[in-house]
Amino acid sequence: MSRPLSEAAPIPANAENRYEVTRRDLPLSCPMPAMSLWNSHPKVYLPIVEDGGESVCPYCGAHYVLRD
């Protein structure tokens, strides 16, 4: 199950394996700004194609899918 990262409440980092992101979330980084950082890995920027692209974090394996 995935949920948009632009929701108001902060979400725990590395809590899910798949996240949906929008163009508003670009440039894409893991962990995302809306994530709690206390239990996460160093921030890394991920390449993603802006036309239905996907990217995987090399640290935690989180799978990001660009919707729109």
Secondary structure, 3 states (H helix, E strand, C coil): CCCECCCCCCEECCCCCEEEECHHHCCCEECCCCEECCCCCCCEECCCCCCCCEEECCCCCCEEEECC
